[in-house]
Amino acid sequence: MRTKGSDGGGTGDATGVRRPWDALSTHRPVGATANLRDLGGIPAGGGLVVAPARVYRAEALVRPGTAPLCTPWEAGHTEAYRALGVRTVLDLRSRAEIDRAASAWAEATGAVYVALPIEEGGEGDTDYVREIRTGLRSAFTPADMAAYYALTLRRRADEFGAGLRILADPARLPVLVHCAAGKDRTGLLVALLLEALRVPREVVVADYALTEVLRPDRVQAYAHLFEGTGVDLADVATLFASPAEAMDEALADLDAEFGSVEGYLTARCGLTPSDLTSLRTALLVPTPS
C-alpha cells in the first residue's frame, strides 16, 4: 500500500490494515446502524484533530420494508438519533436509489435534507453487478475498485465540490453524509475532506477501510443476485468490501495527475483557497490535552 505521511504507530485490525490511531473510537452505533461514525478525534497534524460531533458518516437509513438490504429506521431510537445534533443530512445515492427508498436520516434526526446524487455506485445496483451477472466480468479486484473510484472522482467533481462547501459552512454543521453502505461514495467524499484537512494519508485510508471491519463479508447479503450464474462469491467479494489499497491507489492517482488531492480540489472541484481555509476553520480544533 502506498501512503504519504508518517507511520504514527498503531495496531492492526481484522482487515490487516495498520491503524495509526484508534479508528474504532469513531464508531457511534444507534439502533440497527453498523457504519455510523463521528469523525471527531481523527488526527490532522500540527497539534490539531477533527472536531467531535461536526461530521458523521453512515450507511443509508430507510423506513422499514422499503429496502431490505438497507438499515431500517427504528422509531424507538428517536432520542438517540436526535442526540447526534445533526443539522444537515447529505445523501449521495443515485436518483433511482432515492426514489426507491427515501432517506429517513433527516426525519430521524430533525435535520435539513440535501441530495447530491452520484449516479456511479451503490451496493447491488451498479453496472459492475450487471456485468458480473451477465458474464462480462468474472471477478472484481482492488485494482478494479481503484479504477471505479478514479472514474467517479473525475465524473462527479462538481458534486464532491458542492458537498465540501456544505461541510465548510458552520451554519450547516453538524452534517451527516451517507450513501447506501457508507462505503464508496461516502468514502470518497470523506477521503477528500480529510485530505483537505491535511490528515495523514495512512489515516485517511484507515478510516475508509474501517467499513470492512464494521460491515464484514457484505457479499453474503447480495449472494442471491448471483445465484445460477456460476460466479464464485470469493471472486467478487471486493465489490462489497473496502480494500485499503483501492483508496490508496485512487488518491495516489490524484497526486500523480494534479500534484496532490488539494490540487484536484481546486482544479476540478472548484474549491478556492478560501473554501479550504473555511473547512479547516470549521472542522479542526486543538488536540485535547
Buried (B, 14 or more C-beta within 10 A) or exposed (E): BEBBBEEBEBEEBEBEBBBBBEBEEBBBEBBBBBBBBBBBBBBBBEEBBBBBBBBBBBBBBBBBEEBEBBBBBBEEBBEBBEEBBBBBBBBBBBEEBBEBBBBBBBBBBBBEBBBBBBBBBBBBBBEBBEEBBEEEBEBBBBEBBBBBBBEBBEEBBEBBBBBBBBBBBEEBBBBBBBBBBBBBBBBBBBBBBBBBBBBBBBBBBBBBBBBBBBBEEBBEBBEEBBEEEEBEEEBBBBBBBBBBBBBBBBBBBBBEBBEBBBEBBBBBBBBEEEBBEBBBEBBBBEEEE
